[in-house]
Amino acid sequence: MSTLRQPSSQAFDRSSGRLSAEAFLDMTRDRPDTERWQLIDGEPLLMMNPPSGRHQRIAANLERLLNDALAEHHPGWDAIRELGLMIEGRPDFRPVADLVVLPFDLGDQQYFSEFHLVAEVLSPSNTHEMISRKRQLYAESPFCQHILILRQNEMCCEVWSRSADWQGRVYRSAADRIELPEFGFSCALSEVYRGTGVS
């Protein structure tokens, strides 16, 4: 297990002429339902569709493990896949996260600001710069406690936590235990990758 540091905001150039959230929503309203778009720093990005079976298995395993823990320790919270998120003061950021922990009563809105955990399962379309930027912006939410980034083709999970001042820890061994005490969550990394063929 190794330690990572959150990049500084100065590492990213915010050029003008990017889409606002309103313009982004207007654009996506006219797109086919089969397309999945997200807005990162004002730039609309088409997500890979559909995700691979391995991607979905990792997300499903983590969703089940989180919900088992939440049912006992936070019955008012729920882990749900593929939801749109927003952060106050970031009108040019409308991502779709692979897995989110948020209050149980979702209502009918499309984008949610009160999220307590975000997990991203990396796809081939995810660049290092994009996922690093998303992670930095997720950490700006006053509600977010943890950000998890999981790889598909190797057993590897990065855990970035507010309680650790957003320094990341990398888990690579099947026996490594991921501990998220705020959620009563504890599991071996192998449980997250169960049924994927990844070792």
C-alpha positions as CSV (number, residue, x, y, z in Angstrom):
1,M,0.0,0.0,0.0
2,S,1.4,3.4,-1.0
3,T,0.4,7.0,-0.4
4,L,-0.7,9.6,-3.1
5,R,-1.2,13.3,-2.9
6,Q,-4.1,15.4,-4.4
7,P,-2.8,17.7,-7.2
8,S,-3.1,21.4,-6.7
9,S,-5.7,23.4,-8.6
10,Q,-2.9,25.4,-10.3
11,A,-2.2,22.2,-12.4
12,F,-5.3,22.8,-14.5
13,D,-5.9,25.6,-17.0
14,R,-9.5,27.0,-17.0
15,S,-9.8,28.5,-20.5
16,S,-12.8,30.6,-21.4
17,G,-15.5,29.7,-23.8
18,R,-16.5,26.4,-22.0
19,L,-20.1,25.3,-21.7
20,S,-22.2,26.3,-18.7
21,A,-24.4,23.7,-16.9
22,E,-27.4,25.3,-18.6
23,A,-25.9,25.1,-22.1
24,F,-24.8,21.5,-21.4
25,L,-28.2,20.4,-20.3
26,D,-29.7,22.1,-23.4
27,M,-27.3,20.2,-25.6
28,T,-27.8,16.8,-24.0
29,R,-31.6,17.1,-24.1
30,D,-31.5,16.8,-27.9
31,R,-29.0,13.8,-27.8
32,P,-30.2,10.1,-28.1
33,D,-31.0,8.3,-24.9
34,T,-28.3,5.8,-25.7
35,E,-25.6,8.5,-25.2
36,R,-24.1,9.3,-21.8
37,W,-22.5,12.7,-21.4
38,Q,-20.7,14.5,-18.6
39,L,-19.4,18.0,-18.2
40,I,-15.9,18.5,-16.8
41,D,-14.5,22.0,-16.5
42,G,-17.0,23.2,-19.1
43,E,-16.0,20.5,-21.7
44,P,-18.7,18.0,-22.7
45,L,-17.4,14.5,-22.8
46,L,-19.2,11.4,-24.3
47,M,-18.8,8.4,-22.0
48,M,-18.0,4.9,-23.4
49,N,-21.3,3.0,-23.8
50,P,-22.0,0.3,-22.8
51,P,-19.5,-0.4,-20.0
52,S,-17.7,-3.8,-20.0
53,G,-19.0,-6.8,-18.0
54,R,-15.9,-6.6,-15.7
55,H,-16.6,-2.8,-15.1
56,Q,-20.1,-3.6,-14.1
57,R,-19.2,-6.5,-11.9
58,I,-16.7,-4.4,-9.9
59,A,-19.3,-1.7,-9.5
60,A,-22.0,-4.2,-8.5
61,N,-19.7,-5.9,-6.0
62,L,-18.9,-2.6,-4.4
63,E,-22.5,-1.4,-4.4
64,R,-23.6,-4.6,-2.6
65,L,-20.8,-4.4,0.0
66,L,-21.5,-0.7,0.7
67,N,-25.2,-1.2,1.0
68,D,-24.7,-4.1,3.4
69,A,-22.6,-1.8,5.7
70,L,-25.0,1.1,5.3
71,A,-28.1,-0.9,6.1
72,E,-26.6,-1.5,9.6
73,H,-24.7,1.8,10.2
74,H,-26.4,4.4,8.1
75,P,-29.9,3.2,7.1
76,G,-30.7,6.7,5.7
77,W,-28.0,6.4,3.1
78,D,-27.8,4.3,-0.1
79,A,-25.1,3.3,-2.7
80,I,-26.5,3.7,-6.2
81,R,-24.8,3.3,-9.6
82,E,-24.4,5.9,-12.4
83,L,-25.8,9.1,-11.0
84,G,-25.2,12.7,-12.1
85,L,-23.5,14.9,-9.5
86,M,-23.0,18.7,-9.0
87,I,-21.0,20.9,-6.6
88,E,-22.1,24.3,-5.5
89,G,-19.9,27.0,-7.1
90,R,-18.9,24.7,-10.0
91,P,-21.5,25.3,-12.7
92,D,-19.2,23.8,-15.3
93,F,-19.0,20.4,-13.6
94,R,-21.8,17.8,-14.1
95,P,-20.1,14.4,-14.0
96,V,-21.8,11.0,-14.0
97,A,-20.2,8.8,-11.3
98,D,-20.1,5.0,-11.4
99,L,-21.2,4.6,-7.8
100,V,-22.4,7.2,-5.2
101,V,-23.4,7.1,-1.6
102,L,-26.1,9.6,-0.8
103,P,-29.4,10.0,1.1
104,F,-32.0,7.3,0.5
105,D,-34.7,9.7,-0.7
106,L,-33.5,10.8,-4.2
107,G,-36.6,12.5,-5.6
108,D,-36.9,13.1,-9.3
109,Q,-33.9,15.4,-9.8
110,Q,-31.1,14.5,-12.3
111,Y,-28.0,15.8,-10.4
112,F,-27.2,15.5,-6.7
113,S,-25.0,17.6,-4.5
114,E,-25.2,15.8,-1.2
115,F,-23.0,12.8,-1.8
116,H,-20.8,11.2,0.8
117,L,-18.7,8.8,-1.3
118,V,-17.9,8.6,-5.0
119,A,-16.4,5.5,-6.8
120,E,-15.1,5.5,-10.3
121,V,-14.2,2.3,-12.2
122,L,-11.7,3.2,-14.8
123,S,-12.6,2.6,-18.5
124,P,-10.2,2.9,-21.5
125,S,-11.8,6.3,-22.3
126,N,-10.7,7.7,-18.9
127,T,-7.5,9.7,-19.2
128,H,-5.3,10.2,-16.2
129,E,-5.8,14.0,-16.4
130,M,-9.6,13.6,-16.5
131,I,-9.9,11.2,-13.6
132,S,-7.4,13.4,-11.5
133,R,-9.5,16.5,-12.2
134,K,-12.8,14.7,-11.3
135,R,-11.2,13.5,-8.1
136,Q,-10.0,17.0,-7.2
137,L,-13.5,18.5,-7.9
138,Y,-15.3,15.7,-6.0
139,A,-13.2,16.6,-2.9
140,E,-14.5,20.2,-3.0
141,S,-17.9,18.9,-1.9
142,P,-18.4,19.6,1.8
143,F,-20.3,16.3,2.1
144,C,-17.9,14.0,0.4
145,Q,-15.8,11.7,2.7
146,H,-14.2,9.3,0.4
147,I,-13.3,8.9,-3.3
148,L,-12.5,5.4,-4.6
149,I,-10.8,4.8,-8.0
150,L,-10.7,1.2,-9.2
151,R,-8.9,-0.3,-12.2
152,Q,-10.5,-3.0,-14.4
153,N,-7.6,-5.0,-15.6
154,E,-5.7,-5.3,-12.3
155,M,-6.6,-5.6,-8.7
156,C,-6.0,-2.0,-7.6
157,C,-8.1,0.5,-5.6
158,E,-7.1,4.0,-4.7
159,V,-8.9,5.4,-1.6
160,W,-8.8,9.2,-1.1
161,S,-10.3,10.4,2.2
162,R,-11.1,13.7,3.8
163,S,-10.0,12.3,7.2
164,A,-6.5,11.8,5.6
165,D,-6.4,15.4,4.2
166,W,-7.2,13.9,0.8
167,Q,-4.0,11.9,0.6
168,G,-4.6,8.7,-1.3
169,R,-3.8,5.1,-0.3
170,V,-3.4,2.4,-2.9
171,Y,-4.5,-1.2,-2.3
172,R,-3.1,-3.9,-4.5
173,S,-3.1,-7.1,-2.6
174,A,-6.2,-9.4,-2.5
175,A,-5.9,-9.6,1.3
176,D,-5.6,-5.8,1.8
177,R,-8.6,-4.5,3.7
178,I,-10.4,-1.3,2.7
179,E,-11.7,0.4,5.9
180,L,-14.3,3.3,5.7
181,P,-15.2,3.7,9.3
182,E,-17.7,6.5,8.7
183,F,-19.9,3.9,6.9
184,G,-19.0,0.9,9.1
185,F,-17.4,-0.6,6.0
186,S,-14.6,-3.1,5.9
187,C,-13.8,-5.6,3.2
188,A,-10.9,-7.4,1.6
189,L,-9.9,-6.1,-1.9
190,S,-10.6,-9.5,-3.2
191,E,-14.3,-9.1,-2.4
192,V,-14.5,-6.1,-4.6
193,Y,-13.0,-8.0,-7.5
194,R,-15.0,-11.3,-6.9
195,G,-16.1,-12.9,-10.2
196,T,-14.0,-10.7,-12.4
197,G,-11.1,-13.1,-13.2
198,V,-8.7,-10.3,-12.0
199,S,-6.1,-11.3,-9.5
